[in-house]
Amino acid sequence: MKKPKYDVLATLGRTDIRTVEWAEEPAASSFKRGELHVHMNGAIPASTIREILEDEGTVLPEGFNFRRDMARLTPCSSLAEYLTPWKILRLFPKKRENLDRLSYSVFGSLAEYQVDFVELRSSLLYLATLQQCSPAQALERLIESTGEAAHHHGIRRGLILTVTRGEYGAVNLAKLLQAFEDLGRPKDVVGLDLAGDEEVSYPTELPSMFRDAKNRFGLGITIHAGETGRAENVRSAVEVFDADRIGHGTAAGKDPNLLELLADRGICVEVCPISNRLTGAVPPNEAHPIQEFRRHGVPFVICSDNPAIHQNGLAEDQAAAMAEGLSICEMQLQYGIAKKYSFIEELI
């Protein structure tokens, strides 16, 4: 395996992620790409956020400095620090036209990175609250807005609806599924996601609701697990939630039995190298578990998570994966792997 020409581990330890570059040009930057783990509100360029905040007259929370707090370029002391930008990202768009504005901006950024298809994650219920409409109306607007933007930029897209861990997880999932049913089970929605603090408990009925949605509607299931929590959370995601994919899953790298389970069941891990370093999911003094996934035959796909927050896109995450020891040939295979594990039916 050819040794990378840069050291992302050292880079992330002493400066910011923007200095990471491709080891080889121009072949690496010209890849056609598939993106399976990207949060819509973490992919909105800062310039668009500023425009919308100004248009909607939104007042920044006390102490929030836009230039300092909207980007995450160096490793954070905690996940809470990493999530500081969401103090703003939850405040818009209040206007239907600004949903369109941000959708076009997000897909424009994806197009710049040669993303051919994307599964875009959205916490839909906050949009319904902001725009004072029902969850079904919010979902309809999200489908229309992202669909038009995706078509304009020539990108195929599916939507993954996200719920957050906590006591209202089951209630919120029920609202999302009811909106999905009210709209006639639109094919635009391809999956469900569970996110949030892994130390926060969830209602006992939540796993069965995920499994039921998978069986009744054919929705894919992806669970944020093993990012900041224990490896056991990854096992629960597979055995209790019947997950098809695992978001991040870094903690699994230290559990050989769990790696064997993931490999045997063909559970794909959505690896986000830049995010994993910035959140502290992978400490600066440790190797990324991507090599353990590789050695144990666990399928994985490189993703960008919150590219606008990192001021980088999928190309830089693939570069970071190469700095962790993967080859450019393995990066060339990523498009096919993403297609194989995508929830978007026509890609398979």
C-alpha positions in Angstrom: 0.0 0.0 0.0 1.4 3.4 -0.9 2.1 5.6 2.0 0.1 8.9 2.0 2.0 12.1 1.4 0.4 13.8 4.4 -0.4 12.9 8.0 -4.0 13.8 8.9 -3.5 12.7 12.5 -0.8 15.2 13.0 -2.7 17.8 11.0 -5.8 17.5 13.2 -3.7 17.6 16.3 -2.1 21.0 15.7 -4.1 22.9 13.2 -7.3 22.8 11.3 -8.8 20.3 8.8 -8.7 22.7 5.9 -5.0 21.8 5.3 -5.8 18.2 4.4 -5.3 17.6 0.6 -5.6 14.7 -1.7 -2.5 12.5 -1.9 -2.8 12.1 -5.6 -4.3 14.5 -8.2 -6.2 14.7 -10.4 -7.6 11.2 -10.3 -8.8 11.3 -6.7 -10.7 14.6 -7.1 -12.6 13.5 -10.2 -14.3 10.5 -8.6 -18.1 10.2 -9.0 -19.4 9.9 -5.4 -22.3 8.5 -3.3 -23.1 10.1 0.0 -24.9 8.0 2.6 -24.5 10.0 5.8 -25.0 13.7 5.6 -27.2 15.9 7.7 -29.1 18.5 5.8 -28.7 21.3 8.3 -25.0 20.5 8.7 -24.5 20.9 4.9 -25.8 24.5 4.5 -23.0 26.9 3.6 -22.4 29.7 6.0 -23.1 32.4 3.4 -26.6 30.9 2.9 -27.2 30.7 6.7 -26.3 34.4 7.0 -28.7 35.4 4.2 -31.6 33.4 5.7 -31.0 34.7 9.2 -31.0 38.3 8.0 -34.1 37.8 5.8 -36.0 36.2 8.7 -34.8 38.7 11.3 -33.4 36.0 13.5 -31.5 37.2 16.6 -28.5 35.2 17.5 -28.4 33.6 21.0 -26.6 35.6 23.6 -22.8 34.9 23.4 -23.0 33.2 20.0 -20.3 34.5 17.7 -21.1 33.5 14.1 -17.6 33.5 12.8 -16.2 31.5 15.8 -19.1 29.2 16.5 -20.6 28.1 13.2 -17.5 26.1 12.1 -15.7 23.2 13.7 -12.1 23.0 12.3 -10.1 21.7 15.3 -10.9 18.8 17.7 -13.5 19.7 20.3 -13.4 18.9 24.0 -16.8 17.3 23.9 -19.7 16.4 21.7 -21.6 19.3 23.2 -19.0 21.7 22.1 -19.0 20.2 18.6 -22.8 20.7 18.5 -22.7 24.4 19.2 -23.6 25.4 15.6 -27.0 23.7 16.2 -28.0 26.6 18.5 -28.4 28.5 15.2 -29.3 25.6 12.8 -32.5 24.9 14.7 -33.8 28.5 14.2 -34.5 28.5 10.5 -36.0 28.3 7.9 -39.3 29.9 8.9 -40.2 30.8 5.4 -41.1 28.3 2.6 -38.9 30.2 0.1 -35.9 30.0 2.4 -36.3 26.2 2.5 -35.9 26.3 -1.3 -32.9 28.6 -0.9 -31.1 26.3 1.5 -32.0 23.2 -0.6 -30.4 24.7 -3.7 -27.4 25.7 -1.7 -26.9 22.3 -0.2 -27.2 20.5 -3.5 -25.0 23.0 -5.2 -22.3 22.2 -2.7 -22.8 18.4 -3.2 -22.5 18.9 -6.9 -19.2 20.6 -6.5 -17.9 17.4 -5.0 -19.2 15.2 -7.9 -21.8 13.6 -5.6 -24.0 11.6 -7.9 -26.5 10.4 -5.3 -27.2 11.3 -1.7 -29.3 10.1 1.3 -30.1 13.4 3.1 -31.0 13.3 6.8 -33.5 15.7 8.2 -35.1 16.2 11.6 -38.5 17.0 10.0 -40.4 18.0 13.1 -38.4 21.1 13.8 -39.3 22.3 10.3 -43.0 21.8 11.0 -42.7 23.9 14.2 -40.8 26.7 12.5 -43.1 26.9 9.6 -46.2 26.4 11.7 -47.6 23.5 9.7 -48.4 19.8 10.2 -45.6 17.2 9.9 -47.2 16.0 6.7 -47.1 19.5 5.2 -43.5 19.9 6.4 -42.6 16.5 4.7 -44.4 17.5 1.5 -42.4 20.8 1.4 -39.1 19.0 2.2 -39.8 16.5 -0.6 -40.7 19.2 -3.1 -37.8 21.5 -2.2 -35.0 18.9 -2.1 -36.5 17.2 -5.2 -36.4 20.3 -7.3 -32.8 21.2 -6.1 -31.6 17.7 -6.7 -33.1 17.6 -10.2 -31.5 21.0 -11.0 -28.1 19.7 -10.1 -28.5 16.3 -11.6 -28.2 14.4 -8.3 -30.4 11.5 -7.2 -31.6 11.8 -3.7 -33.5 10.0 -1.0 -34.6 11.3 2.4 -33.8 9.8 5.8 -36.0 11.0 8.6 -34.2 11.4 11.9 -35.5 11.1 15.5 -33.4 11.8 18.5 -32.9 9.6 21.6 -34.9 10.7 24.6 -38.3 10.2 26.3 -40.2 11.6 23.3 -38.4 9.4 20.7 -41.4 7.1 20.2 -43.9 9.9 20.1 -41.8 11.8 17.5 -41.3 8.6 15.4 -45.0 8.0 15.4 -45.6 11.6 14.1 -43.0 11.0 11.3 -44.5 7.7 10.3 -48.0 9.2 10.3 -46.9 12.0 8.0 -45.3 9.4 5.8 -48.6 7.5 5.6 -50.6 10.6 5.1 -48.6 11.4 2.0 -49.1 7.9 0.6 -45.8 6.5 1.6 -43.7 8.6 -0.9 -40.7 6.8 -2.4 -38.6 9.9 -1.7 -38.4 8.7 1.9 -36.0 5.8 2.0 -35.0 5.3 5.6 -35.1 6.1 9.3 -32.3 7.3 11.6 -31.8 7.4 15.3 -29.4 10.1 16.5 -28.5 12.0 19.6 -26.6 11.5 22.9 -26.0 7.7 23.3 -26.1 8.0 27.1 -29.7 9.2 26.9 -32.3 6.4 27.3 -35.1 5.9 24.9 -38.6 4.5 25.3 -38.7 0.7 25.4 -41.1 0.6 22.5 -38.8 2.5 20.1 -36.9 -0.5 18.7 -40.0 -2.4 17.8 -41.3 0.7 16.1 -38.2 0.9 14.0 -38.5 -2.8 13.1 -42.1 -2.5 12.3 -41.5 0.4 9.9 -38.8 -1.6 8.2 -41.1 -4.6 7.7 -44.2 -2.7 6.8 -42.8 0.1 4.6 -39.5 -1.3 3.4 -37.6 1.6 5.0 -33.9 1.2 5.6 -32.7 1.6 9.2 -29.5 3.4 10.2 -28.6 4.0 13.8 -26.0 6.5 15.2 -24.2 4.1 17.6 -20.7 3.7 19.0 -19.8 7.3 18.2 -19.6 8.6 21.7 -21.1 5.6 23.5 -20.1 2.1 24.2 -19.6 -0.7 21.7 -22.6 -2.4 23.2 -24.7 0.4 21.6 -23.6 -0.9 18.2 -24.7 -4.4 19.1 -28.1 -3.2 20.3 -28.5 -1.3 17.0 -28.0 -4.5 15.1 -29.8 -7.0 17.4 -32.6 -4.8 18.8 -33.3 -2.2 16.2 -32.4 -4.5 13.2 -30.2 -1.8 11.7 -29.0 -2.1 8.1 -26.2 0.4 8.6 -24.4 2.0 11.6 -23.6 5.7 11.8 -20.0 6.1 12.9 -19.6 2.9 14.9 -16.1 3.9 16.1 -16.4 2.1 19.4 -16.8 -1.3 17.6 -13.2 -1.2 16.5 -12.1 -2.5 19.9 -14.5 -5.4 20.1 -13.4 -8.4 17.8 -16.7 -10.3 18.5 -18.8 -7.2 17.5 -16.7 -6.8 14.3 -17.3 -10.4 13.5 -21.1 -9.8 14.0 -21.0 -6.8 11.6 -19.1 -8.7 9.0 -21.2 -11.8 9.2 -24.5 -9.8 8.8 -23.1 -7.5 6.2 -23.9 -4.4 8.3 -22.3 -1.4 6.7 -20.6 1.3 8.8 -20.9 4.9 7.7 -17.4 6.1 8.5 -17.0 9.9 8.8 -13.2 10.4 9.3 -13.1 14.2 9.7 -16.1 14.3 12.0 -14.8 11.4 14.1 -11.6 13.4 14.8 -13.4 16.7 15.5 -16.0 15.2 17.9 -13.3 13.2 19.8 -15.0 9.9 18.8 -11.4 8.9 17.8 -8.8 10.6 20.1 -5.7 12.2 18.5 -3.4 9.5 19.9 -5.4 6.6 18.5 -5.6 5.1 15.0 -9.0 5.3 13.4 -10.9 1.9 13.6 -11.4 2.0 9.8 -8.4 -0.3 9.5 -10.0 -2.8 12.0 -13.2 -2.7 9.9 -11.1 -3.4 6.8 -9.1 -6.3 8.5 -12.3 -8.0 9.8 -14.2 -7.7 6.5 -16.8 -5.2 7.9 -18.3 -3.2 4.9 -17.9 0.6 5.3 -18.6 3.7 3.3 -16.8 7.0 3.7 -19.3 9.9 4.4 -19.1 13.6 5.3 -21.6 14.0 8.2 -21.7 17.8 8.5 -19.6 19.1 5.6 -20.5 22.8 5.9 -19.6 22.8 9.6 -16.2 21.3 8.8 -15.8 23.6 5.7 -14.9 20.4 3.7 -16.8 17.9 1.6 -16.7 14.2 0.8 -13.5 14.5 -1.2 -11.7 15.7 1.9 -13.2 12.9 4.0 -11.9 10.4 1.4 -8.5 12.1 1.7 -8.7 11.8 5.4 -9.5 8.0 5.0 -6.4 7.7 2.9 -4.3 9.4 5.6 -5.7 6.7 8.0 -4.1 4.1 5.7 -6.5 3.3 2.9 -5.3 3.4 -0.7 -6.5 5.5 -3.6 -7.7 2.2 -5.3 -10.0 1.6 -2.3 -11.3 5.1 -2.7 -12.1 4.4 -6.3 -14.3 1.5 -5.1 -16.3 3.7 -2.7 -18.9 4.7 -5.3 -19.8 1.1 -6.0 -19.9 0.3 -2.2 -22.2 3.3 -1.6 -24.5 2.1 -4.3 -24.6 -1.4 -2.9 -25.6 -0.3 0.6 -27.8 2.7 -0.4 -31.5 2.6 0.5 -32.4 4.2 -2.8 -33.9 1.4 -4.7 -33.1 2.3 -8.3 -29.4 2.4 -7.5 -29.2 -1.3 -6.7 
